[in-house]
């Protein structure tokens, strides 16, 4: 457990520290200071109420009406004064938690999208379910961090406030508390510590995997239905849930023993104040009310001293969440801090240089894990308006080469010279359809660009989707376009984006696979008429005429570059 503590505490500090020294630090520190002041007030009111509980009991025992009612009135006044403190305390706490969550979420999201980290993480098997880590783990981290911080402060305040009260009544009770709390804490840490933290960490991962399997079914519902894949998908979901169920069963068993220990451990303290102080009361040396007051102080101090014992189940889950979030943050940092255009070629990395041309110079391309070499020592130059068509065997590295040009893959060696990404436009086989308006869909990823409705309709006509806006209720209709548009319509929408952007180079990866030859030819011709240089991966020989050269990737790492006319004759 101590080894776990040495790991968790530094990880917590790495995650927590930046917010308190960020551009929002004064707001955060101000809210925290307000919370501490409110806790001081709340603790003071607790001490006063505990004192009046003793007075009230002593008044009843002495059959003194004046003393009794005086204590009642004071108690009502204290409660009335304390109420705003408690209400405002929770309001400030929740506002601080919400602000911290917003700041930390924005920080992680920025890192997630910087340097294509969100794409690179797909090849990192150690980082599962980044969506859960951003949406849930950050929320849990900020909420529980503030909770435990305030709990620690409250613990100190209660110890200071009530120790004097209890010490003045019975030093024996104070010594008993210290020994009893120490023994209980050590038992909790060493007996339950490592097992519960490990099980909770595993549970978080299994829950996320189970949820992700359900999300994949929703996203691929049509394909599963076509394949009649209900049975294997059902078995897959059940298999993932089985791991959730079995691991949680282990947590339940450990929690049973922990709850048994916590209940027995806490229950004994209910009788200890009366048991230790009873002789003094029976001898008339101590009022009954002082016993009640001592019991209240004893309970407050005991709660403070056994904070780890009482909260160990949630602390173990919190520690597991810290480990997941810290690992995610380090992976994002490693993925996103790679310069977009490295000045020096490092071993095992393809160098990228930005110039006003597109060329591949001595590139050997490997898969991200460096286990397979796709292309060896490839060199070529794509001149303006002289398109390049890439063909070859399936799995021969055609799409992978496009990923390298885009900067998504850099495993290998050599140099890729390309213009800035703003002058390149990539069209994949299955276009990405955002959830939003049709207008946003056509302008993606530059939705804020000012374009008239007439211009949008004109572009829709050029891609043979003239009736699209009318069919779905206008350009401002919001929908899940990936589900309501056919793949052919989606591909034409993607071409509309290119016609709006007017890039110098367009790289197409089977981008017309779902189109008939007439639509395909029309779209390619419009790109050529716009002065765009094309780099295409396709199995459609009908588009060969729009390119000047053919790159044939044989599939064993070798390649050949020949003029398109010669390729046409050989075919």
N, C-alpha and C positions, 0 to 999 in steps of 0.2 A: 504493500500500500504506500509506503514511503517513496518507493521508486516511482509509483504512479503519480504521487504528489509532485515529485521533482519534474516529471514530464508535463503534468497538467498546468501547474502554476506558470511556468514560462510561456506556454502556449496561450494561456489566458491573457497574460500581459501583452503578448504580441498582437492579439486580436483587439484587446480593449484600449490600449494606450493611444492609438492614433486619433480617436474621436475626441479625447480630452485635450489634445493639443492641435486640433484642426481649426479651421476658420470659424467653427461654431463653439469653440472652447468656452467662451465667456458665458454664453447662454447655458451650456451644459453645466458648467461649474456653479453658475448662479442658481439653477434649479436644484442641484445637489446640496448647496449650502442651505437653501430654503427647506429642503427635506430634513436636514440635520437639525435645524432650529425647531421644526415642527415635531421631530422626535424628542428633542429636549423637553418641549412643552408637554407632550403626551406622557413622557416618563414622570415628569413632575406631578401631573394630574393622577397618575397611577399610584404614586406614593401617598398623595393626599387622600385618595379614595380608600387605600388600604388602611390608613390611619383612622379614618372615620368608621370603617367596618369594625375595627377593634373598639372604638368608643361606643358604637351602637350596641355591640354585644355586651360590653361592660355595663352600660346603662340598663339593659334588660336584666342582667344578672343581679345588679344592685337594686333593682326595682326603683330606679330613679327616673321619673317621667321627664323632668327638665333636661337631664343629660341625654336621654334617648332622643327626644324631639329636636334638640339642638343639633345632634349629630345627623338626623334625617335632613334638616334644612340645609346644613352645610354640604351634605352629599348631593342634594339636588342642585345647589349652586355650582358645585365643582363639575357635575355632569353637563350642565348647561354651558359652562365656559369651555369644557373640553370638546364638545361636539363639533364646533367649527374647525378645530385643530385636526381632528380625525378626517373630516370630509375634505378639507383642503390638502391634507397630506396625500390622500389617494389620488386627488386630481393632479397634483404636481408630479407624483411618481409616474403616473400613466403618461403624462405629457413628455417627461424625460425619456421614458422607454420608447415611446413612439418616435421621438426626434432622433434618438440613437439608431433605432431600426432603419429609419429612412436614410440616414447618412451612411450606415454600414452597407445597406442594400445597394445604394448608388455606387459606393466604392467597389463592391464585388461585381456589380453589373458592368461597370466601366472596364475592370480587369478582364471580365468574361469576354467582352467583345474586342479588346485591344489585341492587336497582333494575331487575329484569328484564333485566339485561345479556345473559344467555344468549339471550333472545328478540331483543333489539335487534341483536345481532351477526349475526343471520340476514340483515339488510339491509345489512351491511358487506361488500362484495365483496373488500376487502383482507385480511380475516381468514378464511382457509380452515382447516377442520379443527381447531376448538378442542379437540376430544377428544384429538387427537394432541399438541397443545401442552401439555396438562395431564398426560397419561399418559406421554409419552415425552420431550418437550423439557425438562421440569423435571428428570426423572431424569438425562438427559444433562448438563444444566447443573450440577447439584450434584456429580455424579460427576467430571466433567472439571475443574470448578473446584478441588476439593480436590486432584485429581491434579496439576494444573499449579502450584497453590500450593506443594505439597510438593516438586514437581520444582524450582521456583525456589529454595526454601530449601536443598534438597539440593545444587543447583548452586553456591550461594554457599559452603556448607560444604566441598564438594569443592575449590573453588578455594583457599579458605583453607588447608585441610589439606594438599593435595598441592603447592601452588605452592612452599612452602618446601623440600619434599623435592627437587623437580625443579630449583629454582634452585641448590641446594647441589651438584647433580651437573653440570648444564649450563645456563648462561644462554642459550646459542645455541638450545637446544630451546624455552625459554620464549618467546623473541622470535619464533621460527618459528611457534609455536602461535598467538600473538596475531595476527600478520599473516594466517595461513592461515584462522583461524576468522572473522576480520572479513570477509575477501573472500568466503568461502563463505556467510556469513549475508546479505550484501548481494545476492549473486546470487540466493539463494533468495527473498528478499523482493520484489525488483524484477522478476524473470523469472517466477516462479510464483505470486506473491501474489494479485493481483487476479483472475486467471482461475479459480484453484481455489476461492476463497471464493465467487465468483458462481455457479460451477457447482454447488457443494455446496448453496448456498441454494436454487437452482432444483430440485435433486434432492430435497431434503426436501419441498418442496411437491408435486412430481409423485408421489412415493411415497405421500404422504398422500391425494392425489386418487385414486390407483389403489386404495388400500385402502378408501376411502370408497365407491367405485363398487361394490365387492364387498359391503360392508355393506348398501348400499341394495337390492341384489338379494336378499339374505337376508331383509331386513325386508319386502320387497314380492313375495315369491316367488309367492304365490297370484295376485295381480293380473297378474303377468307371465305366469304359466301360462295364465290365462283369456284373455289377449290374444294368446297364442302369440307372445310377444315375445322368444323365445330368440335369434333372429338379430340383431335390432338391439341387444339388451343385450350379446350376445357381442361384436359389433363395437365397442360403446362401451368395454367393458373392454379389448379389444385395443388400441383407439386410445389409451386412457390409458396402457396399459403400453408402447406404442410410444414415448411421450414419455419414460417412465422409462428405457427401453432405450437410446434415442438419446442422451439427456443423459449417462447413465452411460458410454456409449462415449466421449464427449468427456472425461469425468473419467479414464477408463482411459488415453487417449492422453497427457493431461498428466501423469498419474501415472507413465507409462512414462518420460518424460523426467526427472521428478523422481527416480525410483528409480535411473535411470542415473547422474544427477549425484550422488545420495547415496552410491551404492556406490563410484563412482570416487573421490569426495571422501574417503570414510572409509578406503578401502583403501590409499591412498597413505601414510596415517599409520602403517600397520602396520610399514613398513620404515624410517621416518624416524629413530626413536630409535637403531636399530642402525647406520644409515648415518652419522649424525652422530657417534656415540660410538665407532664402530669404530676410527678411528685411535688414540684414547687406549688402547683395550684392546690393540691390536696393539703399541703402544709400551710396554705394561706399566704404564701410568699409572692404569689403572682396572680393578677386578675385574669378572669377567663377571657376578657377582651384582648389582653396581651398575647394570649395563645392564638387567637384568631389573627391578630396582626402578624405574629411570628409565622403562622402558617402561610399567609399571603406573601410575606417576604421570602420565605423558604421556597415557595412555588416559583416565584419570579427568578430567584437566583438559580434554582435547579434547572429551570427552562433555559436560562442563559448558558449555564455550564454544560448542558447536554445538547446543545444545538446540533452537533454533528450526529449524535445518536438519533434524535428526533427527526432529522431531515435526511438521513443517509440514503433512503431510496431515491429521493429526487436529486440528491447530490451525485449519486452514481450515474443517473441519466444525464445530468448536466455535464459531468466529466466526459462521458462518451460523446456528447454533442460537440464539446470543445475540440476533442481529437479529430472529429470529422471535418469541422469547419477550418481548423488549422491546416489540415492536410490539403483541403480544397484550396485555401488561400495560397499555400506554397506552390501547388501545381499551377494555379493561375499565373503566379508571378514568374514561374519558369517558362510558361507557354507564351506569355504576353510581353516579356521584356526582351525578346529577340528583335533587334533592329530590322525594320522593313527593308533597308538596303545596306547590308553589312559592307564595311569598307575593306575588310580583309577576309579572304576565304579561309574558313576553318576546316580542320580535318573532318571528312565525312559530311560536308555541307556544301550545297550548291550556292555559288555566289550570285547575287542579283544586282544588276547595274541599271540605273534609269538613264536612258538616252532617247532620242527621237527616232528610234528604229526598233525592229524586232529581230533578234538573232539568237541562235543557240551555239555556244562555242565549247566544244570538247566536253559535253555533258554526259556523265554516266549517272543514270537515274536508278535509285533503289526504293524499295518500300520503306515506310517510316521506321520499321523495326530493323532495317538494314539486313534482313534475312534473304531478300531476293533481289537480284539485279534485273531490271526491266529493259534498259537501253544502255549500250556501251559506246562511249566516245562519239556522241552525236554532234555534228556541226552543220549548220545551215543558216541562211539569211532570208527573211521574207521581205522582199522589196515592196514599196508602195504600189497598190493596185495589182500586185501579182500574188493572187491567192494561193494558199497551200492546203491540199487535201491530205489528211492522214488516214491511212488504211492499215489493215493487218489482222492477224489472228486475234480471236477473243482472248482477253487476258494478256495481250502482248505489250500493253503499256500506253495505249492511245490516250485514254482519259487521264492516266497518271501524268503524262507529259503536259497536258493542259493544266493540271493542278500545279505542276512545277512552274509553269509560266505565270500562273496567278499568284505564286508565292505561298501556296498552301502546303506543298511538299518541298522539302529542301534536302532530303537524304541523298547523298551521292557526292559528286564532284563536278567541276566545270563552272561555266558562267552562263547566265541567261541575261541578255540585254533586252530590255523592253521599255516602252514609253511609260509615263506615269499611269497608274491604274485608272485615273479619270479618263484617259484616252482609250481604254480597253473596255469591252463589254463582253461578258461571258454568258452564253446561253446553254444551259444544261438540257438534257433530254426531258426531264420533268421540271418545268419552271416552278419557282416558289410563288405561291399565291397567298397574299396577305389577307387577313380578315379586316375588311374596311370597305370603303366606297369603291365603286367602279372607277371613279376619277383617280383615287389613290392607287388603285391597281395598275392603271395605265402609266402613271408617272413614277412608280416605284423604281429606284429608292429615293427619288427627289420629289416627294409629294408636295413640298412647299413652293415649287416653281409655279409662277403665274402663267396659266395657259387658258385660252378662251374655250368655251364650249364648242365653237365652230371648229377650232383646231383639233380638238379631241375627236369630234365626229369625222373629220377628214381623215385622220389617222386610222380610225376604225374601218373606214371604207377601203383604205389602202391594204389592210390586212384581211379584207373580206369578212368583216364583222360589222357591217353597216347597221344591222338591226339589233345589235347587242344591247345598247342602252335602252332602246324602246322595249325590247323583250323583257327586261328585268326592272323596268320602272324608273329609268333615268340614270344619269351619271353619278348621282349622289346616293344611290341605293347601296346599303351595307349588306353584305352576305359573306358566307363562307365559300368563296369562289372556287376553291380547290375541289369542292364537292359538287357544285352545281354546273361547272363547265366541264366539257369533255377534254381529254388530253389534247386533241387537235385544236380546240378553241384556246386552251391555255398556251399552247405553243405560239399561236398567232398573237395573243396578248403580249407574250414575251417579245415578239418581233416589233410590236407597236412601241414598246419601251425603247428598243434600239433606234427606231426611226425618230423618236423624240430626242434621244440623247445625242445622236449624230457623232459617234466616236470614230476615231481613225482606224481602229482595228476591232473586229468582232470575231470572237472565238466560239465556235458552235460545236457542241458535243451531242451528236444525234438529235439536233434541235428540231428537225422536221420529220422525225420518225413516224409521227401519227398523221402526217399530211399527205394528201394526194399530190401527184406530180404537178398539176396545174397550180395549186396554191404554193407548193414548194418553189417552183420556178419563178412565180411572180414575186415572192418575198426575196429570193436571192438576187433577182434582177434589180429590185429597188435598192438593195444594199449596194450593189455595184454602181448604180446610177448616182448614188449619194457620195461616191468616191471612197467607199469603205474597203479596207483590205481584209480579206476573209481567211480564217484558218478553221478548217472544218474536219471533224471526225464523223464519218458516215459510211454506211453500207450501200447507200443509194448512188449508183453510178450515174444517175441522171444529173447530179449536181457537178459532175466532173468538169463540164464546160465552163463553170464559173471560177475555175482555178487554173493556175499556170504550172504548178508543180505538184507532184505526189510523193509523199513520204510513206514508204512501206516498212512497217515494223514487223519483222518476220516472226518474232515471238521467242527467240532464244538470245535476245540482246543485240542481234545484228539488225541492220537496216540498209535501205537503199533509197536514194533521192533521184527521181527521174522526171523529165518534162511530162506534162499531162497528155500531150499528143502521143508520145511513145507509149504511155501507160494505156491509153485508149486502144491503140493498135494491138498491144500485147493481150488485152482482154478480149 
